[in-house]
Structure formats: structure tokens, C-alpha cells
Amino acid sequence: MDELLSEFLTETSESLAELDVQLVRFEQNPNDQGLLSNIFRLVHTIKGTCGFLGLPRLEAVAHASENVLGKVRDGELDVTPDAISLVLESIDCIKGLLGALEETEAEPAGNDAGLIDRLNALAEGGGAPVAEPVVETVAADEDDIDVPDNAAIGTRPGETPLDELERLFQETEVDSDEADVETEAEVAVAVEPDPTPKPAASKDVAVAKETAPAASGEQAPRESQVANQTIRVNVDLLENLMTMVSELVLTRNQLMQIARHEKDNEFNVPLQRLSQVTSELQEGVMKTRMQPIGNAWSKLPRIIRDLSQDLDKKIDLIMHGADTELDRQVLELIKDPLTHMVRNSADHGIENPAERLEAGKPETGRITLDAYHEGGHIIIQIGDDGKGLDPEKLKAKAVSSGLVSEAEAEALSEQQIQQFIFRAGFSTAAKVTSVSGRGVGMDVVRTNIEKIGGTIELQSKLGKGSRFIIKIPLTLAIVSALIVEACGERFAIPQLSVIELVRASAASDHRIEKVQGIPVLRLRNRLLPLVSLQRLLNLDSPDGREDGCESFIVVAQVGTYSFGILVDRVFDTEEIVVKPVAPILRHLSLFSGNTILGDGRVIMILDPNGIAQATGEIMVNDGHGNEESAEARALADEKTSLLVFRGAGEQAPKAVPLSLVARLEEIDLTTVEYSEGRPIVQYRGQLMPLIPMEGGAKLGTEGRQPVLVFTDNGRSMGLVVDQIIDIVEDRINVEVQPEKPALMGSAVIAGKATDVIDAGYYLTQAFGDWFRLTNEDKQGKKRAGGRILVVDDSAFFRNLLTPLLSVAGYQVTAVDGGEKALALCDRGEEFDAIISDIEMPGMNGFEFAEKVRSSEKWGNTPIVALSSRTSSSDLDRGRAVGFTDYVAKLDRDALLESLSQTVGV
Amino acid sequence: MTNSNLPAAVVGNLAVVAGAQQYVSFMIGDQSFGIPVLQVHDVLGPQRITRIPLSPPEIAGSLNLRGRIVTAIQARCRLGLDPLPADAETMSIVVEHGGELYSLIVDSVGEVLTLEARDFESHPPTMAPVIRDVSNGIYRLNDSLLIVLEVPRFLDFVRAEAA
């Protein structure tokens, strides 16, 4: 039988059964509006579905009774037993039709004009007497009995007491023979059933009376045959069942583990059987949670139809494997991403018919959806035969939005360039349409899919089309986890986020190195930050040793951030059922849940996301773990000239961005003078403080000492280093955050782990001292220079600007985004000027400026834009939204100039 | 605080008004405490407990009770007492709160007592705040006093700490 039809039958039989009950209750409580509207809704639904399925006969009957109910609802019709009876009659008629429908899969021939006329008459005449010949319907033999009631009250109004009718009505309902006889006797004249094509209806009333009980008896099972094949079960019940089965599986595992130790045990055979049954049971229960993926697709044809009209495109949607089943929880989670991607394909992928013809393709574009199982995963492919992604366009977009430099973009492979579409805020649509092009989307899609442990891949060929391949787990209820041990405590790490295991020991190639006390691992030419579980979880080691030199590293990946987790031992993997932790422990973000292992012990499940965030925090101590890794990535995209040198007596190379260094000097140590114990030299007619890399380190007394000169606002400071090694062009890919304020972090530069120093730190050191040494008045005047708010998402620039500006005499507040800046505004903070970046995630600089301009408090505060984008169109746009000035990033002099003009110092 | 304005939903308090009520008695330090017997799920001997790193000090860890994960609470710690030495034999009382099971680790569990409402008294005003925090009153026994623990409030330490 057609699936749709059988579903309709199931659903409608349920509704009808409910209607029977509700109508009867309604008759007893005619003033219950809640009941009435429920009844109305049920009938309406039946009518609607019938119309949808093309069942005119059913629809007509349902429509007529809906009319009556509508009148009742509007108060135009009183609730009388005969009205109810008539409606019940129509319901029986529908039941009869449904029975026939179930048998033959088609509506029986014939019509129900008589019943409908009576219903209409009731609706129009407000219950006026109707006594016309009645055309009977197929299986609704007992209707004969209802009709007399109607006739009786109609022909002799007021003569039949209501309670009598009531009794009649109820007796009729239970097919009481007595009632049949009684009513039959009363109305034999009034009713003359017309013969209909069906044999049952061709019988006369007397026969009908006798066959009625039999007919309804045989009708009941027929009606519910389809209905009985499926039952509706509360989802909670299923979830509960699933939990119980999971428990059973765990217990089974425990038993098996015990049995494994004892060979030739008499329990072995029954245990084997138990194991098998449990597996089957588990599979069965899992199936109850499974739903065909087609459920998530059902909306798509409509969406595509609407879209193709909106966009003037011709699109076919082809779906394969709609019956592939997956866990309903997973299904819910991928519904939206799928819809989003299909819309994307239709909007961005498929070209206009004209363009398609030109490209030698059929006019009608095709979007294909494929779903299939593959090794415990579901693979969903969304493909289109549209124009594909244009790598050149992507490149240009990536460069213009500052994600990569032009030179770098050239070096990227097509595959790498395509990955940009998963970046936040990245849209290739030339213009924003109602459908897509806002640049929110693919990053969200990716995040959502990764959240459920899936992956998404993209294949695209210019002119041929693109294809997304999504791989998601079948179910979230049972996950496979790696069991590890740290300091005698065991933890589970979800296998999905584990990439590899590395064994590290002093002797092997994989040696744990330390940069500023932070462990890192060189892994295939990359520095992998390491997280010690012992330190992260504050575990006390039983034998008091520090992170062992022989340990295992679990390399985990969260998004694009990979890191290593240091553990003492690695055990095998186990299938575990993730259970939420007690509410009392919900605030511990490092754990995603807990579970019971095969041996019966409780184990905590580590959440790699939480660890990634926590490590960021531990490393920078400022609570911006996520942001730091994002910053590291952002920095990774910019190649910088770096000055590499040795200092502080350490062999490890250090580096500083060359742009910050004014000059390299060699200073004759005999010319060094001391003021209050601090070394200074006379340099270009000024006193320049010399700052050693390590505080308190003594300078030699003779020979020449290389010094990096940082110049700021007419003042200079010399950083004493041991040896200047090289100038290299490389990315500052800060992979490990430092504990020392003097460092920005560590990076692989020219193939070596290098500390990148924070010039700003030394500047403040020098000038903090410098100001104290020179006159206070000057300082006071300088400090009054103004309050500056720096808005920049990159910690690098905040760290750079804050000292720079404080040195220039401003009071600086730095925030990492427009939202936070506006929050300061709301708090009533006042600033003399705002310096804002343009490229920021979330609210960009232009939007921020507009907001500031429109705000009451800060409406007149000058805003200086700081950006790497300094084309004339950018400048125009900047001016248009209210930026006071526009300065290129890293042009410090221009910035200070601009500030002193705007603030008026 | 008087009995009349107690939250009526708490079974133990209903009993205070209604008459006799049975309590599971247990010792923490040298003080006896009681929990209405109907709220007690299980009484356990020493269990293998998995520690939960970074959890509040009151939480001893979690344990497996017939396939359910139970959070173990150090009752001594909750009441501000020093913990017992690690090798001390302790008992646990398992209670249910908000659909979750919690196991209160106490020094020892005594018998089930049937106590009359007339022997119940609210705390003297001089009672230590930590006790007032987790309990509404005391039963006068023949030879000692029994403090009635309010389980929801006893388990509410995380919020109390955060506030």
C-alpha cells in the first residue's frame, strides 16, 4: 500500500476514535469551548488531508460536518443531540469509506449526497426539521437508526423529551437491539433507504437492523488493521528504553570480562546466549530511534521549487537513499545544515538557464542528495552541476578580507582555497540576496556538523559543479572512547577527536621540549602545544614526579586547533554510553559526561572542546582561550619580516617584528653610564636607557654590545641582546602562549622554536623608568593627554598599541570587539578618542563606527580607523560612516599624529 | 524560623506537623543526624569511588550503584568538619534529589527511629549557621539530640558557594 495512504489511514483512524469520544463528551458539556474547538480541529484536519490526497468523497462529507461544527462554534447553531448524531453519522460514514479505502486502496464509488444535504440543511436551517429520503452509505448501517432521532425531533418538536433522545442516542451508540427496535418502530415511515451499489446498503431497514451488530463487529478489525501495525510511543519512553538497554549492554560487558578470566566456566554458554540476545535487543531498540533521513529532506522539494521561481532558475532536485536511517537525535541536528546547503547550491551553484545553455549544459540544473551507510557512519552528499567554486574569486575575496596576503594566496592549492568558504563571514555571493550571501552559513554548518562528531568535505570543479560530503555518526548514544590514565586516575577521551597517539621518551625522536616551561612537541615540522592532564586537572601524582619523560601524547583536534594531551598510560578503546554528569558538577567544562566501564567503575569523559578552551586560559591567564587560538591562526596568515637574535644568555633564538625596530646599533660598552643604577648611553643627543633582556642582568664593561633600538615619539630605548642572527621573512605563528609578559609567544621561525618578544613590554619598562627619572610635570601633562579606547580583535595589535599609546601619554583601554566597546559606552565610560580596527569578527569597524555615531554619549567622540585596507574606496567608506581619520596599520607615526590632532594634544 | 512557614513539599516537614515519622539516624563526628526514611534510597558500606578532578571539595567523587551513577558527597566537608583519615570505615546514605542520586558519606549509620512531632523543636538561635543552613530543627531523644537534615538544602552547596 502507498505509504502516504497507510499513514493517512493510521492517523485518521486515530482522529476518528478520538472524535467519537470527544463528540459524546461535548454533547454532555455543550458549553465546553475547548472540546468544541478540538473537535473542529480534528474534522478540519481530516478534511484537509482528504483534499490533499485527492479523496473527494471523504472530503465532501468531512467538509459538510465541518460546516455544521463551524456554525455551532459560531453560536449560530445550538448543540442538540440530533446535530451531534448527524455529525457522528458523518463520522461513521467516513469510517466506512476508510474501511473500503483500506481494502481497495481507492475510494468506493457512490456519493453521500443525502447525508451531506442533511448536514447542510442542519447548518443552514439551524436544526430545522428535515425529513427527506436518505441515501445511505456503504457500511454505515447503523446510521439508519440515527436518522429517526432527527426525524422524530423534527416532526414532533417538543414532544420528545430531551432525556429520551439522549437515552436513544446512547443506546444507539452501543447498538442495543432494543433501541433498534424502538427507533425502527417509530420511524419506519420516515426512512426509506435507497439502494446503493453496495450490497449491504441494498437491504431494507429490517435487515439492516439485524446485520448492524455483525457489520460493525466485522468492521472494527478492518478499520484498525493498518492502525494496529504502528503505535505511537512517547519519545521519552523510547529514550528510557534506550538507557535501560545501554545498562544491559554494560552489565553484559562486565559479565563477559569476568568470564574471560575463567575458562571452562559453566556460565559461559548461557552467557554467550545472553550476550547475543542483548546485542539483538540493543539493535532493536536502536532501530526504534532510527528515522529515515527522508524526514529531514521532506521540506526540500518545496524550498527548491520556491527558490527556482524566486531566482528564475530551473532546478531539479534528485534524492537518493531517502530511506537511509539514522538516529533521530542526529537527524534533528543535521536538518538545518542540510537545508542551508541545499539553498546554497540552488542560489550560488546553479546558474541561470541562459548561462547554462551558454556553457553547453542542459537548461535545467540538478541538485542531487545522496545518503548511504558506510562503516557505522552515514554519508550524505549534496552535489550540484552548477558553476562550481571559482578559485580566483575565492582568492581575491580572501585577500581583500585580509585572511591571506596576495603572495600567500598564490601559493595555496585549490583545495586549500576552497576551505575558505568555511571561514566565518566569508561569502562569494556578489550581492546579498534574501537567500544567501550574508557570509554566515558555511562556518555554522561546519560547526554544527563537527558538534555531532561529523566531518564535512568539499569537492568543487569550476564550471562542473561542487559537492559537499558529510560524514556523521549513526548515533550519539554510544560512542567509542579511548581510556587513558594520568596519575592513577582513568579518563575517557571520545575517539572522534583523537587523531593519533605519540609515544614520547627522551631517547626517541619524539622528545618533549620546553619553551618557557611550557611543554611542546615537534611533530612533523610543527610545534604541537602539550597539555598535561595532571596539571590541567590538578591531580597529585602518587610518586610526586613531574610530567614523566616517558609518556603518551594523545593528539586531539578541535576544529582546526590541534594539541597534545599528556597522559601516563593508554588503555584500549571501549564503547561507552555517555551519561550527563550530576547537575552539581555541570559547571566543570572539562567533562562532557561520565559513564560506567566494563569493570563497573565510574569514569569521567573528557571534553576535548573544554580542554582546548581551558588550555588557552591556563596559558594566557586572561580567560580568552578561544580568542588566543583564533589570533594565532590570524597571525599565521601574515608574513612578517622578523629580526632573529639571541639574548639573555640563552641559546634559544628570539625574534621581534622588524617593523618595530628603528635601528640596530652596536654600543661601545665603555660609553655606558649609569643613572640610579640603570645603564644609559648618550645617543643622538639624548639619553637612551639600555634594557637587558633579563631584568637585573649586568652589562659587561668593555667590548661592543649589539642593541636593538626602539624609537617612540622622539624617545629611544635600547634592548641589549647577545647576538643578532638574521632577518627572516616568515609567519608569526604563535603556537604556545607564554607565561612571561615579555614574550608574545613561541613560534616556529626558520624551522626553529623561537620566542617572539613583546617589544611593547620593554618599551613600558624603559619609559616607565624614564618618566620617573625625568621631570614629573612633563609626565603629568602627558598623562592628561587623553583617554583612548582601542578596539581590535587581534591581541597582537592590542598588545602593541596599548604600550605604544601609554608611552605617548594616553590612558588606554583596550577591548577585543565593537560589542564590548559599546558595553563600555553603556556603562557610561568616556573617552577622548577611539581607535578601531576595521576587520573584526562579529561587528566590523564600519558597523561599530555607525553605532558610535548614532549613540548619544559617544556621538561626538572622534574615531580613528586603523586598518590594513587603505584603498581610496575604503577611505571614502570610512569617512561616510563617521570615522574621523583613517590610518594604516603599523604606521605608528601617522597614528600618533592623527591622535594628537583629533585629541588636540 | 517556625514550623508553620516551612516548605510543605518536603516530606520530612509534613511529618513534623502530622505526627510520628521514621528517620534513619547516622553520626557525623559526635553528633547524630536524621533523614526521613522515605527519602533514603540505600545505605551502603565503603564503595569504590572515582574522584572527580576540579569538583568542589564537598564532592568525593562518583560511584556505580547498580548501573546508576551516584555522586558521593563528603558530609563532613559539607558541615565544615575535617575529613576522616582515608582508611576510616565509612557508610553512605543514598538519597534522590531532582532525579539524581547522591550518596552522603557519613561516619556511621544507626537504626531507624520513630520520632514524635512533639519532640521536635526548631533550632536554638545560637545554633551554628552551617547547621541552620541544612536543617530546620532538632528532635529531643532520651539521651541525645538528633538534627534533621533537609536533603535539598544539604545538596545545595554549589549554589551557596557561587552566591
Interface residues (C-beta under 8 A of the other chain):
Chain A: E247 L250 T251 E489 R490 L537 N538 L539 K579 V581 A582 P583 I584 L585 H587 L588 L590 F591 N594 T595 I596 G600 R601 V602 I603 M604
Chain B: R48 T50 R51 I52 P53 L54 S55 P56 I59 G61 S62 L63 N64 G67 I69 T71 G98 E100 Y102 L155 V158
